[in-house]
Amino acid sequence: MARIKVSLDPGTVPEAIQPYLKRANVYDNSGHAAKTYLLEGESRAFLKISPKGSLERECKMAEFLHRYKMAPKVIAYASDGDNDFLLTEAVPGEDGTTPRHLEQPERLARVFGESLRMLHSLPTEGCPYSNRTEEMRQDAVKRGIDLSVLGEFSYTPEDRVLIHGDYCLPNIILEQFSLQGFIDLSNGGIGDRHYDLYWGMWTLNYNLKTTRYHGVFLDAYGRSDVDEEGLAYFTKMIQLTE
C-alpha cells in the first residue's frame, strides 16, 4: 500500500511535540480508531491524536511495559482543549497482519501464543490499572447491560496477570517472527488471561479466515493454564458487551 505524505502544521500540536514534526516527513497511518501519523526523520515515531482523555491509559501502559522492552518508548504525551497527543518511538518490524506473516499461518499462530504467554508471565507490580476485569464489568453495568447471565458459569474471574486488552494480530510487532513489542495498549492492565485468549482466537479466525489454528495458538500458550469454562465465561461476556 502506498504511503500518503501529508502536511501537519506544528502549530496545531502541543509545544512538546512540535520539534519532532519540524524535522520529519509525515505520513498518514490512520486505522479505524485514532488519527495516527508516521514521522520519519532521524528516527521513526508514531503520533496519535484522539479526543481529550482517550490516550492517557495507553500512555501509562506503554510506559509500564516499556520497562520490560515489550512496548514502544513514550516520547511525549500532551493535551490541548480538545485532543490528546501521544508520540511514541516506532517498534522495528511489522504487525501480525502483513502478508509475510499471514502466509505462514501455523508459525504465526505459534508465535502469537508464545508472545501472549510472555506478556502474561511479566511481574504485575507497579501496573497502573490493577483490576481491568472489574472495570469492564462496571463499564457494562453503566451502559445498562445485564451481566446476570454470567452467573450460570462456575468460573470465577479472579485470575490476575498483565493483559493486553485488545490482543489482536495488528497489535503485535514481529521481526522475522520474533516478538518486538505490543502496541495499542489502552485496554490493558491486570486482569483475567481468558479475556486475551478469547481475542487471540477471534483475531486468528478473522485474519486467517479459519479456526484451524486455534489449537496451535493454545498449545503454544500452554494448555495447562487454559480453563475452558474461563473461555466460555469471557466469550459470553464479550458477546454481551461488544
C-alpha positions in Angstrom: 0.0 0.0 0.0 1.4 3.4 -1.0 2.1 5.7 1.9 0.3 9.1 1.8 2.6 12.0 2.7 0.8 14.8 4.5 1.4 18.3 5.8 0.8 18.6 9.5 1.3 22.2 10.8 3.5 22.0 14.0 1.3 24.9 15.4 -1.6 22.5 15.7 0.1 20.2 18.2 1.3 20.9 21.8 4.7 22.5 22.2 6.3 19.3 23.5 5.7 17.6 20.2 6.4 20.5 17.7 10.1 19.9 17.4 9.6 16.3 16.1 7.2 17.5 13.4 9.6 20.2 12.2 12.3 17.8 11.2 10.4 14.8 9.9 8.4 13.7 6.9 4.9 12.9 7.9 2.6 10.1 6.6 -1.0 9.3 7.3 -1.0 5.9 9.0 -4.6 6.0 10.4 -6.6 2.9 11.0 -10.2 2.7 12.2 -9.7 4.5 15.6 -7.3 7.4 16.5 -5.8 9.6 13.8 -2.2 8.3 13.5 0.8 9.7 11.7 4.2 8.1 10.9 7.0 10.5 11.4 10.2 9.7 9.6 13.3 11.8 10.3 16.5 10.8 12.1 14.3 8.1 13.6 10.8 6.8 13.2 7.9 7.6 15.5 4.1 7.5 15.6 1.9 10.3 16.6 -1.6 9.5 17.7 -4.3 12.2 18.0 -7.6 11.4 19.7 -10.3 13.1 21.8 -9.0 14.5 25.1 -8.6 11.9 27.8 -8.7 8.9 25.5 -4.9 8.3 25.2 -3.8 8.6 28.9 -4.3 4.9 29.6 -2.3 3.9 26.5 0.5 6.2 27.5 0.7 4.8 31.1 0.5 1.2 29.9 3.2 1.8 27.3 5.4 3.3 29.9 4.9 0.4 32.2 5.5 -2.3 29.6 8.5 -0.5 28.1 10.3 -1.3 31.3 10.3 -4.9 30.0 11.1 -3.9 26.4 7.6 -5.0 25.3 6.1 -1.7 24.3 7.3 1.4 22.5 9.1 4.2 24.4 6.8 7.2 25.0 8.5 10.3 23.7 5.8 12.8 24.7 2.2 12.9 25.9 0.2 16.1 26.0 -3.3 17.5 25.7 -5.0 20.7 24.5 -8.6 21.8 24.9 -9.9 19.1 22.5 -7.4 16.3 22.0 -4.7 14.0 23.4 -1.4 13.7 21.6 0.8 10.6 22.1 4.2 10.4 20.5 6.0 7.0 20.7 9.1 5.5 19.1 8.3 3.1 16.3 8.8 -0.5 17.2 11.0 -2.1 14.5 9.3 -4.8 12.5 5.8 -5.4 11.1 2.5 -6.2 12.6 0.9 -9.7 12.5 -1.4 -8.9 9.6 1.3 -8.4 7.0 1.4 -10.9 4.1 4.8 -12.3 5.2 3.1 -13.4 8.5 -0.3 -14.5 7.2 1.4 -16.7 4.5 2.8 -18.8 7.3 -0.3 -19.2 9.5 0.9 -22.1 11.7 4.2 -20.4 12.5 2.3 -17.1 13.2 -0.3 -18.8 15.5 2.6 -20.4 17.4 4.5 -17.2 17.9 1.2 -15.4 18.7 0.6 -17.9 21.6 4.1 -17.8 22.8 4.1 -14.0 22.9 0.9 -13.8 24.9 2.4 -16.3 27.4 5.4 -13.9 27.7 3.1 -11.0 28.4 1.1 -12.9 31.0 4.3 -14.0 32.7 5.5 -10.5 33.5 5.5 -9.1 37.0 2.4 -7.1 37.8 3.8 -4.9 40.5 3.5 -1.2 39.6 0.9 -1.7 36.8 -1.2 1.5 36.8 -4.5 -0.4 36.3 -5.0 -3.1 38.9 -8.4 -4.6 38.2 -9.3 -4.5 34.5 -11.8 -7.3 34.8 -13.9 -5.5 37.3 -13.6 -2.2 35.4 -15.0 -4.0 32.3 -17.9 -5.3 34.4 -18.6 -1.8 35.8 -18.5 -0.2 32.4 -21.0 -2.7 31.2 -23.3 -2.0 34.1 -23.1 1.8 33.4 -24.2 1.1 29.9 -27.2 -0.8 31.1 -26.0 -4.3 30.1 -27.4 -7.1 32.3 -24.5 -9.4 33.2 -26.5 -11.6 35.5 -26.4 -14.4 32.9 -22.8 -14.9 33.7 -23.9 -16.4 37.0 -24.6 -19.6 35.1 -20.9 -20.3 34.8 -19.0 -22.0 37.6 -15.9 -20.0 36.6 -14.9 -17.0 38.8 -12.7 -14.4 37.0 -10.1 -13.9 39.8 -7.1 -14.5 37.5 -4.5 -11.7 37.8 -2.0 -11.4 35.0 -0.9 -8.5 32.8 -3.4 -8.5 29.9 -3.2 -6.6 26.6 -6.9 -5.9 26.5 -7.0 -6.0 22.6 -4.8 -8.9 21.8 -5.3 -9.0 18.0 -2.8 -9.5 15.2 -2.5 -5.8 14.2 -1.3 -5.1 17.8 1.8 -7.3 17.9 5.0 -6.3 16.2 7.3 -9.1 14.9 10.7 -9.1 13.2 11.4 -12.4 11.4 8.6 -13.9 13.6 10.4 -12.7 16.7 8.4 -10.6 19.2 9.5 -6.9 19.2 6.6 -5.4 21.2 3.0 -4.7 21.7 1.1 -1.6 20.6 -2.4 -0.1 21.2 -2.5 -0.8 24.9 -5.3 1.4 26.0 -7.4 -1.6 27.4 -4.5 -3.2 29.2 -3.9 -3.8 32.9 -4.1 -6.6 35.5 -7.0 -8.9 34.6 -8.0 -12.4 33.6 -5.9 -14.2 31.0 -9.0 -15.6 29.3 -10.0 -12.2 28.0 -6.8 -12.0 25.9 -7.1 -15.7 24.9 -10.6 -15.0 23.6 -9.4 -12.1 21.4 -6.4 -14.1 20.3 -8.6 -16.8 18.9 -11.0 -14.3 17.5 -8.3 -12.5 15.5 -6.8 -15.7 14.1 -10.2 -16.7 12.8 -10.9 -13.2 11.5 -7.5 -12.7 9.8 -6.8 -16.2 8.6 -10.5 -17.0 7.8 -10.4 -20.3 9.7 -10.4 -21.7 13.2 -7.9 -24.3 12.2 -5.0 -22.6 14.1 -6.8 -22.2 17.4 -5.2 -25.4 18.7 -1.7 -24.3 17.7 -2.2 -21.0 19.5 -3.5 -22.6 22.7 -0.8 -25.2 22.7 1.9 -22.6 22.3 0.4 -20.6 25.1 0.2 -23.6 27.4 -3.0 -25.7 27.6 -2.5 -26.3 31.3 -3.3 -22.7 32.1 -6.4 -22.5 29.8 -9.7 -23.1 31.6 -12.4 -24.0 29.1 -15.0 -22.6 31.5 -13.0 -19.3 31.6 -13.0 -19.1 27.9 -16.8 -19.7 27.8 -17.3 -17.0 30.5 -15.4 -14.3 28.6 -16.9 -15.4 25.3 -20.4 -14.7 26.8 -19.2 -11.5 28.5 -17.7 -10.1 25.3 -20.8 -11.1 23.2 -22.9 -9.1 25.7 -20.7 -6.0 25.8 -19.4 -5.6 22.3 
